[in-house]
Structure formats: C-alpha cells, structure tokens
Amino acid sequence: MVPRPDSSRPRTQIVGWREWLELPLLGGTKIKAKLDTGARSSALHAFNLQPFQEEDRWFVRFDVHPLQRNDEVYKTFVAEVVDYRWITNSGGGREKRFVIVTTLKMGDDAWPIEVTLTDRDQMGFRMLIGRTAMHHRLIVDPAASYRIGKPRKTNGTMRARPLPKRRHTATEEE
C-alpha cells in the first residue's frame, strides 16, 4: 500500500535569505524581508504606536514604512494586540514590544504568524522573519536571494515576477 501524503502538514519550500513577501491582513503590503534563522521571533518596522482598548480587547494603531530606505511612503494599520512581551534584540538589549498576528504570504503559500512591532529604522530590512514563522514551512538557502520572485515596477505599480529556477550542479545533492 502506498502511503498518502499528510495533507495537514504544510508544504516546505526553499527560500533565499531575503525575499519579497506580502502581508494580506495589513492591506496587502508587499515588503522585503530578511529570513533570519538566528532570530526566534519576527519583527516589523513600526512607528507612531498608539495602543487603545475597545470592548475589553487591546489594539494598536501603527505606521509602517514598507519600502526599504524610503521614509516618505508610509501606511497606517490597526491590529489586535495578542501579547506585550520582552524581546532581546540582536544587540543584546531588551525591550517590551506589542505582538500581533498577521498572515504571511510567500509565493502561493500563506499562514498566520506572530510579529513584534519595533523601530527597525536603522536596520537593513523593514521586516525580519524568525524561526517560529518558518517552522516546518521554509528552508533557507543562505546563498540565494529572491527565490520566490522579485516585484518589478510597471507603470508605477509593483508586480511580482518569478525568478528563473537555479540549475543543479554536479556538486549539489539531489
């Protein structure tokens, strides 16, 4: 008898160390992210954070600069706060951050992830994807970038285009 594939387990895809992704619950925002296997949690560059309470639930209104090295373009979002926790950043400093849940879309796959909101203005990427968001779904190829595709400008709008598949060499494992 041939075993059936487990449909409850998400399919795994190989991605580069940086990828363009989409956050559908945050207005379909496309953002360039660094996939960091050394980081536990995911982080999104957010500023002007304004927490508020509505019917015994906490929310946060925040602004995002979705484009790297562009502080003029921003979008405002509101999300429910699922936690407010201490996070140790890459420099060893600790800060308390709001945690929200949003959908991460990479290629044809999408799944919910927790994201902390923090000022990443001085960092190279507006978003960092940590291990917990990758768990059982992504394998990071540290030598590759944009395996899923890169957006391109078409009449002032961004459109995704797939990159050509890498050819295997004789030294790569099949």
N, CA and C atoms as an extended XYZ file, in Angstrom:
522
Properties=species:S:1:pos:R:3:atomname:S:1:resname:S:1:resid:I:1 pbc="F F F"
N         0.826       -1.171        0.000 N   MET     1
C         0.000        0.000        0.000 CA  MET     1
C         0.881        1.248        0.000 C   MET     1
N         0.586        2.218       -0.866 N   VAL     2
C         1.358        3.459       -0.963 CA  VAL     2
C         0.845        4.441        0.083 C   VAL     2
N         1.743        4.977        0.925 N   PRO     3
C         1.268        5.928        1.941 CA  PRO     3
C         0.796        7.225        1.284 C   PRO     3
N        -0.253        7.785        1.830 N   ARG     4
C        -0.772        9.064        1.340 CA  ARG     4
C         0.023       10.199        1.954 C   ARG     4
N         0.204       11.274        1.203 N   PRO     5
C         0.871       12.424        1.812 CA  PRO     5
C        -0.017       13.016        2.907 C   PRO     5
N         0.610       13.515        3.946 N   ASP     6
C        -0.125       14.122        5.056 CA  ASP     6
C        -0.564       15.519        4.641 C   ASP     6
N        -1.846       15.686        4.341 N   SER     7
C        -2.339       16.975        3.873 CA  SER     7
C        -2.401       18.009        4.996 C   SER     7
N        -2.304       17.572        6.263 N   SER     8
C        -2.337       18.530        7.361 CA  SER     8
C        -0.977       19.199        7.552 C   SER     8
N         0.065       18.607        7.042 N   ARG     9
C         1.401       19.197        7.152 CA  ARG     9
C         1.612       20.160        5.987 C   ARG     9
N         2.031       21.401        6.285 N   PRO    10
C         2.235       22.374        5.206 CA  PRO    10
C         3.385       21.955        4.299 C   PRO    10
N         3.289       22.347        3.038 N   ARG    11
C         4.379       22.009        2.123 CA  ARG    11
C         5.593       22.889        2.439 C   ARG    11
N         6.763       22.323        2.235 N   THR    12
C         8.005       23.024        2.517 CA  THR    12
C         8.541       23.615        1.219 C   THR    12
N         9.024       24.863        1.304 N   GLN    13
C         9.629       25.472        0.136 CA  GLN    13
C        10.997       26.042        0.498 C   GLN    13
N        11.883       26.043       -0.488 N   ILE    14
C        13.216       26.594       -0.302 CA  ILE    14
C        13.160       28.061       -0.689 C   ILE    14
N        13.660       28.912        0.218 N   VAL    15
C        13.654       30.354        0.009 CA  VAL    15
C        15.063       30.892        0.178 C   VAL    15
N        15.285       32.106       -0.282 N   GLY    16
C        16.568       32.766       -0.103 CA  GLY    16
C        16.646       33.451        1.252 C   GLY    16
N        17.815       33.997        1.567 N   TRP    17
C        17.992       34.666        2.859 CA  TRP    17
C        17.249       35.995        2.907 C   TRP    17
N        16.843       36.503        1.742 N   ARG    18
C        15.958       37.665        1.673 CA  ARG    18
C        14.925       37.397        0.593 C   ARG    18
N        13.691       37.801        0.872 N   GLU    19
C        12.577       37.556       -0.041 CA  GLU    19
C        11.582       38.707        0.040 C   GLU    19
N        10.829       38.888       -1.032 N   TRP    20
C         9.674       39.776       -1.004 CA  TRP    20
C         8.496       38.949       -0.521 C   TRP    20
N         7.709       39.502        0.383 N   LEU    21
C         6.542       38.806        0.884 CA  LEU    21
C         5.373       39.774        0.955 C   LEU    21
N         4.217       39.229        1.255 N   GLU    22
C         3.011       40.043        1.339 CA  GLU    22
C         2.348       39.816        2.685 C   GLU    22
N         1.768       40.885        3.228 N   LEU    23
C         1.019       40.814        4.478 CA  LEU    23
C        -0.434       41.164        4.168 C   LEU    23
N        -1.241       40.174        3.738 N   PRO    24
C        -2.616       40.448        3.298 CA  PRO    24
C        -3.493       41.128        4.347 C   PRO    24
N        -3.333       40.779        5.624 N   LEU    25
C        -4.163       41.390        6.658 CA  LEU    25
C        -3.740       42.827        6.952 C   LEU    25
N        -2.586       43.220        6.461 N   LEU    26
C        -2.129       44.598        6.603 CA  LEU    26
C        -2.203       45.283        5.245 C   LEU    26
N        -3.355       45.179        4.630 N   GLY    27
C        -3.607       45.896        3.379 CA  GLY    27
C        -2.892       45.340        2.170 C   GLY    27
N        -2.426       44.097        2.236 N   GLY    28
C        -1.716       43.514        1.103 CA  GLY    28
C        -0.336       44.112        0.898 C   GLY    28
N         0.202       44.702        1.953 N   THR    29
C         1.504       45.349        1.868 CA  THR    29
C         2.576       44.356        1.437 C   THR    29
N         3.335       44.729        0.405 N   LYS    30
C         4.491       43.937       -0.025 CA  LYS    30
C         5.722       44.567        0.618 C   LYS    30
N         6.580       43.700        1.150 N   ILE    31
C         7.729       44.193        1.885 CA  ILE    31
C         8.908       43.238        1.704 C   ILE    31
N        10.097       43.799        1.626 N   LYS    32
C        11.305       42.983        1.534 CA  LYS    32
C        11.700       42.574        2.947 C   LYS    32
N        11.933       41.285        3.153 N   ALA    33
C        12.241       40.781        4.485 CA  ALA    33
C        13.516       39.956        4.471 C   ALA    33
N        14.181       39.965        5.608 N   LYS    34
C        15.337       39.104        5.837 CA  LYS    34
C        14.841       37.884        6.595 C   LYS    34
N        15.191       36.705        6.123 N   LEU    35
C        14.840       35.458        6.810 CA  LEU    35
C        16.025       35.083        7.684 C   LEU    35
N        15.827       35.150        8.983 N   ASP    36
C        16.921       35.035        9.938 CA  ASP    36
C        16.713       33.821       10.839 C   ASP    36
N        17.450       32.739       10.558 N   THR    37
C        17.313       31.521       11.359 CA  THR    37
C        17.901       31.699       12.754 C   THR    37
N        18.654       32.762       12.974 N   GLY    38
C        19.210       33.040       14.298 CA  GLY    38
C        18.244       33.779       15.201 C   GLY    38
N        17.182       34.333       14.623 N   ALA    39
C        16.184       35.071       15.412 CA  ALA    39
C        14.999       34.165       15.720 C   ALA    39
N        14.504       34.208       16.926 N   ARG    40
C        13.355       33.392       17.291 CA  ARG    40
C        12.066       34.010       16.768 C   ARG    40
N        11.880       35.302       17.021 N   SER    41
C        10.614       35.946       16.663 CA  SER    41
C        10.767       36.819       15.420 C   SER    41
N         9.638       37.135       14.812 N   SER    42
C         9.598       38.005       13.642 CA  SER    42
C         9.331       39.424       14.104 C   SER    42
N         9.849       40.392       13.352 N   ALA    43
C         9.695       41.793       13.727 CA  ALA    43
C         9.376       42.630       12.497 C   ALA    43
N         8.505       43.607       12.685 N   LEU    44
C         8.113       44.530       11.632 CA  LEU    44
C         8.447       45.940       12.084 C   LEU    44
N         9.046       46.716       11.190 N   HIS    45
C         9.336       48.113       11.496 CA  HIS    45
C         8.019       48.866       11.647 C   HIS    45
N         7.783       49.424       12.813 N   ALA    46
C         6.556       50.175       13.072 CA  ALA    46
C         6.904       51.394       13.920 C   ALA    46
N         6.182       52.474       13.687 N   PHE    47
C         6.388       53.689       14.468 CA  PHE    47
C         5.029       54.350       14.710 C   PHE    47
N         5.014       55.374       15.555 N   ASN    48
C         3.764       56.029       15.969 CA  ASN    48
C         2.787       55.011       16.554 C   ASN    48
N         3.279       54.134       17.403 N   LEU    49
C         2.420       53.114       18.018 CA  LEU    49
C         1.470       53.769       19.015 C   LEU    49
N         0.172       53.489       18.846 N   GLN    50
C        -0.851       54.057       19.715 CA  GLN    50
C        -1.796       52.947       20.175 C   GLN    50
N        -1.556       52.401       21.370 N   PRO    51
C        -2.454       51.347       21.864 CA  PRO    51
C        -3.786       51.955       22.306 C   PRO    51
N        -4.859       51.176       22.152 N   PHE    52
C        -6.166       51.606       22.637 CA  PHE    52
C        -7.009       50.374       22.933 C   PHE    52
N        -8.018       50.569       23.770 N   GLN    53
C        -8.874       49.471       24.192 CA  GLN    53
C       -10.275       49.667       23.630 C   GLN    53
N       -10.858       48.560       23.188 N   GLU    54
C       -12.205       48.575       22.645 CA  GLU    54
C       -12.893       47.284       23.077 C   GLU    54
N       -13.972       47.403       23.840 N   GLU    55
C       -14.725       46.237       24.303 CA  GLU    55
C       -13.829       45.172       24.935 C   GLU    55
N       -13.032       45.561       25.893 N   ASP    56
C       -12.153       44.661       26.649 CA  ASP    56
C       -11.067       43.995       25.807 C   ASP    56
N       -10.806       44.498       24.641 N   ARG    57
C        -9.721       43.973       23.793 CA  ARG    57
C        -8.768       45.123       23.483 C   ARG    57
N        -7.472       44.807       23.449 N   TRP    58
C        -6.459       45.815       23.158 CA  TRP    58
C        -6.081       45.774       21.682 C   TRP    58
N        -5.910       46.950       21.104 N   PHE    59
C        -5.494       47.127       19.723 CA  PHE    59
C        -4.335       48.107       19.696 C   PHE    59
N        -3.627       48.130       18.589 N   VAL    60
C        -2.572       49.119       18.401 CA  VAL    60
C        -2.690       49.673       16.984 C   VAL    60
N        -2.638       50.995       16.892 N   ARG    61
C        -2.587       51.679       15.601 CA  ARG    61
C        -1.107       52.021       15.380 C   ARG    61
N        -0.611       51.767       14.188 N   PHE    62
C         0.812       51.996       13.937 CA  PHE    62
C         1.043       52.315       12.462 C   PHE    62
N         2.160       52.955       12.206 N   ASP    63
C         2.572       53.284       10.845 CA  ASP    63
C         3.734       52.393       10.450 C   ASP    63
N         3.817       52.110        9.145 N   VAL    64
C         4.873       51.257        8.589 CA  VAL    64
C         5.451       51.935        7.360 C   VAL    64
N         6.782       51.963        7.272 N   HIS    65
C         7.473       52.340        6.036 CA  HIS    65
C         7.707       51.028        5.285 C   HIS    65
N         6.891       50.669        4.288 N   PRO    66
C         7.053       49.364        3.645 CA  PRO    66
C         8.277       49.260        2.732 C   PRO    66
N         8.777       50.388        2.249 N   LEU    67
C         9.899       50.353        1.307 CA  LEU    67
C        11.214       50.642        2.019 C   LEU    67
N        12.173       49.799        1.758 N   GLN    68
C        13.495       49.939        2.341 CA  GLN    68
C        14.117       51.259        1.884 C   GLN    68
N        14.777       51.954        2.797 N   ARG    69
C        15.448       53.227        2.519 CA  ARG    69
C        14.499       54.303        1.970 C   ARG    69
N        13.219       54.244        2.363 N   ASN    70
C        12.257       55.264        1.946 CA  ASN    70
C        11.413       55.626        3.164 C   ASN    70
N        11.668       56.802        3.713 N   ASP    71
C        10.936       57.246        4.899 CA  ASP    71
C         9.759       58.138        4.559 C   ASP    71
N         9.504       58.363        3.277 N   GLU    72
C         8.392       59.222        2.881 CA  GLU    72
C         7.091       58.438        2.732 C   GLU    72
N         7.168       57.232        2.184 N   VAL    73
C         5.976       56.410        1.990 CA  VAL    73
C         5.684       55.663        3.284 C   VAL    73
N         4.451       55.778        3.767 N   TYR    74
C         4.056       55.013        4.945 CA  TYR    74
C         2.588       54.622        4.833 C   TYR    74
N         2.223       53.589        5.578 N   LYS    75
C         0.849       53.120        5.661 CA  LYS    75
C         0.487       52.992        7.129 C   LYS    75
N        -0.778       53.249        7.456 N   THR    76
C        -1.263       53.149        8.830 CA  THR    76
C        -2.157       51.920        8.943 C   THR    76
N        -1.960       51.149       10.025 N   PHE    77
C        -2.723       49.928       10.251 CA  PHE    77
C        -3.225       49.883       11.685 C   PHE    77
N        -4.234       49.062       11.901 N   VAL    78
C        -4.734       48.754       13.239 CA  VAL    78
C        -4.770       47.240       13.346 C   VAL    78
N        -4.268       46.718       14.461 N   ALA    79
C        -4.271       45.267       14.681 CA  ALA    79
C        -4.551       44.991       16.146 C   ALA    79
N        -5.142       43.826       16.398 N   GLU    80
C        -5.370       43.420       17.781 CA  GLU    80
C        -4.048       42.991       18.407 C   GLU    80
N        -3.835       43.399       19.633 N   VAL    81
C        -2.637       43.021       20.385 CA  VAL    81
C        -2.895       41.657       21.028 C   VAL    81
N        -2.038       40.683       20.712 N   VAL    82
C        -2.186       39.353       21.317 CA  VAL    82
C        -1.256       39.168       22.515 C   VAL    82
N        -0.237       40.033       22.614 N   ASP    83
C         0.690       39.952       23.741 CA  ASP    83
C         1.512       41.230       23.780 C   ASP    83
N         2.140       41.445       24.918 N   TYR    84
C         3.066       42.559       25.114 CA  TYR    84
C         4.220       41.949       25.885 C   TYR    84
N         5.338       41.652       25.196 N   ARG    85
C         6.377       40.835       25.831 CA  ARG    85
C         7.766       41.425       25.661 C   ARG    85
N         8.648       40.960       26.538 N   TRP    86
C        10.051       41.355       26.475 CA  TRP    86
C        10.738       40.578       25.357 C   TRP    86
N        11.484       41.294       24.518 N   ILE    87
C        12.237       40.703       23.415 CA  ILE    87
C        13.687       41.159       23.549 C   ILE    87
N        14.612       40.236       23.356 N   THR    88
C        16.033       40.586       23.326 CA  THR    88
C        16.413       40.805       21.870 C   THR    88
N        16.901       42.007       21.552 N   ASN    89
C        17.248       42.318       20.164 CA  ASN    89
C        18.644       41.809       19.823 C   ASN    89
N        19.050       41.996       18.565 N   SER    90
C        20.332       41.454       18.086 CA  SER    90
C        21.529       42.055       18.806 C   SER    90
N        21.376       43.239       19.372 N   GLY    91
C        22.462       43.869       20.118 CA  GLY    91
C        22.510       43.457       21.578 C   GLY    91
N        21.592       42.577       22.004 N   GLY    92
C        21.564       42.110       23.384 CA  GLY    92
C        20.675       42.945       24.290 C   GLY    92
N        20.139       44.048       23.773 N   GLY    93
C        19.243       44.892       24.573 CA  GLY    93
C        17.853       44.296       24.640 C   GLY    93
N        17.143       44.601       25.720 N   ARG    94
C        15.782       44.086       25.887 CA  ARG    94
C        14.808       45.252       25.773 C   ARG    94
N        13.689       44.972       25.101 N   GLU    95
C        12.628       45.980       25.021 CA  GLU    95
C        11.285       45.275       25.036 C   GLU    95
N        10.294       45.964       25.546 N   LYS    96
C         8.940       45.416       25.585 CA  LYS    96
C         8.257       45.800       24.273 C   LYS    96
N         7.665       44.790       23.599 N   ARG    97
C         7.062       45.016       22.283 CA  ARG    97
C         5.632       44.494       22.231 C   ARG    97
N         4.818       45.197       21.435 N   PHE    98
C         3.492       44.691       21.109 CA  PHE    98
C         3.651       43.528       20.152 C   PHE    98
N         2.802       42.513       20.319 N   VAL    99
C         2.802       41.345       19.433 CA  VAL    99
C         1.432       41.281       18.782 C   VAL    99
N         1.423       41.137       17.442 N   ILE   100
C         0.182       40.984       16.691 CA  ILE   100
C         0.272       39.691       15.894 C   ILE   100
N        -0.852       39.230       15.392 N   VAL   101
C        -0.875       38.078       14.491 CA  VAL   101
C        -1.334       38.586       13.138 C   VAL   101
N        -0.606       38.215       12.099 N   THR   102
C        -0.980       38.574       10.742 CA  THR   102
C        -0.710       37.376        9.843 C   THR   102
N        -1.134       37.474        8.615 N   THR   103
C        -0.884       36.413        7.645 CA  THR   103
C         0.366       36.759        6.848 C   THR   103
N         1.240       35.788        6.703 N   LEU   104
C         2.440       35.923        5.884 CA  LEU   104
C         2.199       35.161        4.591 C   LEU   104
N         2.355       35.825        3.472 N   LYS   105
C         2.168       35.180        2.167 CA  LYS   105
C         3.491       35.220        1.420 C   LYS   105
N         3.988       34.027        1.081 N   MET   106
C         5.216       33.903        0.290 CA  MET   106
C         4.898       32.992       -0.879 C   MET   106
N         5.017       33.517       -2.079 N   GLY   107
C         4.666       32.730       -3.248 CA  GLY   107
C         3.190       32.412       -3.211 C   GLY   107
N         2.856       31.128       -3.369 N   ASP   108
C         1.463       30.696       -3.365 CA  ASP   108
C         0.991       30.224       -1.997 C   ASP   108
N         1.835       30.308       -0.990 N   ASP   109
C         1.510       29.785        0.336 CA  ASP   109
C         1.294       30.943        1.312 C   ASP   109
N         0.380       30.777        2.258 N   ALA   110
C         0.117       31.790        3.284 CA  ALA   110
C        -0.197       31.101        4.598 C   ALA   110
N         0.234       31.707        5.711 N   TRP   111
C        -0.028       31.146        7.024 CA  TRP   111
C         0.061       32.265        8.068 C   TRP   111
N        -0.592       32.067        9.229 N   PRO   112
C        -0.554       33.088       10.278 CA  PRO   112
C         0.771       33.050       11.031 C   PRO   112
N         1.261       34.244       11.387 N   ILE   113
C         2.489       34.346       12.182 CA  ILE   113
C         2.321       35.433       13.234 C   ILE   113
N         3.090       35.308       14.301 N   GLU   114
C         3.188       36.377       15.288 CA  GLU   114
C         4.288       37.319       14.847 C   GLU   114
N         4.043       38.610       15.016 N   VAL   115
C         5.014       39.637       14.644 CA  VAL   115
C         5.121       40.639       15.783 C   VAL   115
N         6.347       40.987       16.160 N   THR   116
C         6.529       42.054       17.140 CA  THR   116
C         6.699       43.362       16.377 C   THR   116
N         6.242       44.444       16.983 N   LEU   117
C         6.340       45.769       16.369 CA  LEU   117
C         7.453       46.541       17.059 C   LEU   117
N         8.398       47.054       16.260 N   THR   118
C         9.548       47.749       16.820 CA  THR   118
C        10.111       48.722       15.797 C   THR   118
N        10.933       49.638       16.252 N   ASP   119
C        11.586       50.595       15.363 CA  ASP   119
C        12.805       49.917       14.740 C   ASP   119
N        12.700       49.570       13.459 N   ARG   120
C        13.802       48.953       12.714 CA  ARG   120
C        14.393       49.942       11.719 C   ARG   120
N        14.204       51.230       11.969 N   ASP   121
C        14.630       52.264       11.029 CA  ASP   121
C        16.124       52.187       10.712 C   ASP   121
N        16.924       51.815       11.682 N   GLN   122
C        18.375       51.742       11.472 CA  GLN   122
C        18.824       50.385       10.933 C   GLN   122
N        17.885       49.458       10.788 N   MET   123
C        18.225       48.123       10.309 CA  MET   123
C        18.126       48.075        8.791 C   MET   123
N        18.757       47.098        8.182 N   GLY   124
C        18.770       46.982        6.726 CA  GLY   124
C        17.442       46.579        6.116 C   GLY   124
N        16.597       45.886        6.879 N   PHE   125
C        15.320       45.396        6.363 CA  PHE   125
C        14.188       45.866        7.267 C   PHE   125
N        13.066       46.197        6.663 N   ARG   126
C        11.889       46.655        7.410 CA  ARG   126
C        11.203       45.498        8.138 C   ARG   126
N        11.492       44.267        7.716 N   MET   127
C        10.888       43.111        8.370 CA  MET   127
C        11.909       42.000        8.501 C   MET   127
N        11.821       41.301        9.624 N   LEU   128
C        12.678       40.157        9.890 CA  LEU   128
C        11.760       38.972       10.161 C   LEU   128
N        11.991       37.874        9.474 N   ILE   129
C        11.216       36.656        9.688 CA  ILE   129
C        12.072       35.707       10.524 C   ILE   129
N        11.585       35.364       11.704 N   GLY   130
C        12.311       34.492       12.625 CA  GLY   130
C        11.916       33.035       12.476 C   GLY   130
N        12.589       32.185       13.260 N   ARG   131
C        12.398       30.727       13.180 CA  ARG   131
C        10.971       30.275       13.409 C   ARG   131
N        10.268       30.888       14.358 N   THR   132
C         8.924       30.394       14.657 CA  THR   132
C         7.978       30.596       13.478 C   THR   132
N         8.207       31.602       12.662 N   ALA   133
C         7.364       31.816       11.475 CA  ALA   133
C         7.740       30.860       10.342 C   ALA   133
N         8.964       30.357       10.361 N   MET   134
C         9.441       29.454        9.302 CA  MET   134
C         9.145       27.995        9.602 C   MET   134
N         8.914       27.683       10.847 N   HIS   135
C         8.828       26.308       11.338 CA  HIS   135
C         8.027       25.393       10.412 C   HIS   135
N         8.660       24.344        9.933 N   HIS   136
C         8.064       23.296        9.081 CA  HIS   136
C         7.621       23.794        7.713 C   HIS   136
N         7.929       25.024        7.337 N   ARG   137
C         7.462       25.544        6.045 CA  ARG   137
C         8.598       25.978        5.137 C   ARG   137
N         9.643       26.548        5.723 N   LEU   138
C        10.683       27.160        4.911 CA  LEU   138
C        12.043       26.558        5.200 C   LEU   138
N        12.809       26.372        4.144 N   ILE   139
C        14.216       26.003        4.241 CA  ILE   139
C        14.967       27.162        3.610 C   ILE   139
N        15.870       27.768        4.369 N   VAL   140
C        16.582       28.950        3.892 CA  VAL   140
C        17.884       28.543        3.225 C   VAL   140
N        18.035       28.948        1.972 N   ASP   141
C        19.285       28.769        1.230 CA  ASP   141
C        20.089       30.054        1.432 C   ASP   141
N        21.144       30.019        2.261 N   PRO   142
C        21.868       31.249        2.581 CA  PRO   142
C        22.628       31.845        1.399 C   PRO   142
N        22.793       31.094        0.334 N   ALA   143
C        23.498       31.601       -0.849 CA  ALA   143
C        22.544       32.225       -1.868 C   ALA   143
N        21.244       32.157       -1.613 N   ALA   144
C        20.262       32.624       -2.601 CA  ALA   144
C        19.472       33.822       -2.077 C   ALA   144
N        18.994       34.630       -3.011 N   SER   145
C        18.095       35.749       -2.720 CA  SER   145
C        16.932       35.674       -3.690 C   SER   145
N        15.758       36.008       -3.205 N   TYR   146
C        14.559       36.144       -4.036 CA  TYR   146
C        14.255       34.894       -4.863 C   TYR   146
N        14.340       33.732       -4.246 N   ARG   147
C        13.982       32.501       -4.966 CA  ARG   147
C        12.511       32.476       -5.345 C   ARG   147
N        11.676       33.140       -4.565 N   ILE   148
C        10.241       33.154       -4.837 CA  ILE   148
C         9.903       34.165       -5.925 C   ILE   148
N        10.680       35.207       -6.051 N   GLY   149
C        10.437       36.218       -7.078 CA  GLY   149
C        10.653       37.609       -6.548 C   GLY   149
N        10.794       38.540       -7.469 N   LYS   150
C        11.022       39.945       -7.155 CA  LYS   150
C         9.921       40.770       -7.786 C   LYS   150
N         9.413       41.758       -7.077 N   PRO   151
C         8.447       42.635       -7.743 CA  PRO   151
C         9.176       43.535       -8.746 C   PRO   151
N         8.477       43.942       -9.740 N   ARG   152
C         9.059       44.894      -10.687 CA  ARG   152
C         8.072       46.036      -10.866 C   ARG   152
N         8.596       47.169      -11.245 N   LYS   153
C         7.736       48.326      -11.448 CA  LYS   153
C         7.124       48.265      -12.839 C   LYS   153
N         5.801       48.457      -12.884 N   THR   154
C         5.086       48.516      -14.142 CA  THR   154
C         4.132       49.697      -14.060 C   THR   154
N         4.427       50.747      -14.778 N   ASN   155
C         3.601       51.962      -14.734 CA  ASN   155
C         3.388       52.458      -13.307 C   ASN   155
N         4.450       52.452      -12.512 N   GLY   156
C         4.379       52.974      -11.157 CA  GLY   156
C         3.832       52.013      -10.116 C   GLY   156
N         3.453       50.803      -10.513 N   THR   157
C         2.954       49.833       -9.540 CA  THR   157
C         3.936       48.679       -9.449 C   THR   157
N         3.867       47.946       -8.356 N   MET   158
C         4.751       46.802       -8.180 CA  MET   158
C         4.016       45.540       -8.573 C   MET   158
N         4.668       44.698       -9.377 N   ARG   159
C         4.094       43.420       -9.777 CA  ARG   159
C         5.144       42.343       -9.569 C   ARG   159
N         4.747       41.210       -9.043 N   ALA   160
C         5.710       40.143       -8.787 CA  ALA   160
C         6.033       39.404      -10.068 C   ALA   160
N         7.292       39.040      -10.214 N   ARG   161
C         7.690       38.203      -11.342 CA  ARG   161
C         8.572       37.090      -10.788 C   ARG   161
N         8.349       35.866      -11.237 N   PRO   162
C         9.174       34.762      -10.729 CA  PRO   162
C        10.587       34.842      -11.289 C   PRO   162
N        11.532       34.422      -10.487 N   LEU   163
C        12.908       34.333      -10.947 CA  LEU   163
C        13.113       32.969      -11.585 C   LEU   163
N        14.062       32.864      -12.505 N   PRO   164
C        14.325       31.543      -13.091 CA  PRO   164
C        14.837       30.585      -12.024 C   PRO   164
N        14.493       29.318      -12.176 N   LYS   165
C        14.952       28.291      -11.235 CA  LYS   165
C        16.460       28.109      -11.397 C   LYS   165
N        17.127       27.858      -10.272 N   ARG   166
C        18.572       27.575      -10.332 CA  ARG   166
C        18.784       26.183      -10.872 C   ARG   166
N        19.786       26.042      -11.677 N   ARG   167
C        20.143       24.715      -12.184 CA  ARG   167
C        21.013       24.017      -11.170 C   ARG   167
N        20.802       22.705      -11.028 N   HIS   168
C        21.643       21.913      -10.128 CA  HIS   168
C        22.988       21.709      -10.773 C   HIS   168
N        24.016       21.719       -9.924 N   THR   169
C        25.357       21.389      -10.409 CA  THR   169
C        25.702       20.000       -9.909 C   THR   169
N        26.766       19.465      -10.414 N   ALA   170
C        27.148       18.103      -10.046 CA  ALA   170
C        27.516       17.995       -8.568 C   ALA   170
N        27.849       19.120       -7.911 N   THR   171
C        28.247       19.057       -6.511 CA  THR   171
C        27.059       19.177       -5.562 C   THR   171
N        25.910       19.584       -6.065 N   GLU   172
C        24.727       19.717       -5.209 CA  GLU   172
C        24.046       18.376       -5.024 C   GLU   172
N        23.540       18.159       -3.819 N   GLU   173
C        22.827       16.913       -3.533 CA  GLU   173
C        21.446       16.964       -4.169 C   GLU   173
N        21.011       15.845       -4.661 N   GLU   174
C        19.659       15.749       -5.258 CA  GLU   174
C        18.670       15.414       -4.203 C   GLU   174
